[in-house]
């Protein structure tokens, strides 16, 4: 399950806004927020997020076991 808080922290740490990340994914800001709320991204989108945000530990964010 996606850890939304860690993903948002990675976005902020990179100095980006959610709409910047949405643009990198080729989707609208609204669609990005929807995907965050549903905690669902396609594998190809996860790969882009890892590259754009320079995520070193993707398992902690995209495959978290228990997220509160």
C-alpha positions, 0 to 999 in steps of 0.5 A, a space after each residue: 500500500 502506498 504511504 502517501 505521507 512519505 511520497 508527499 515528503 519526497 515531493 517537498 524534499 525535491 522542491 517540487 509541487 504536486 502539479 509539477 509531479 503531475 506534469 512529469 507523469 503526463 496527468 492533470 493535478 486533479 488526477 494526481 490528487 485522485 490517485 493519491 487519495 486512492 493510493 493507486 499508481 500504475 507501475 510505469 507511473 511509479 517508475 517515473 516518480 522514482 526517477 523524478 523524485 530520486 527516491 532511494 528506497 521505493 519499497 518504503 513508499 510504494 509497498 508499505 505494509 501498514 500505513 496509518 
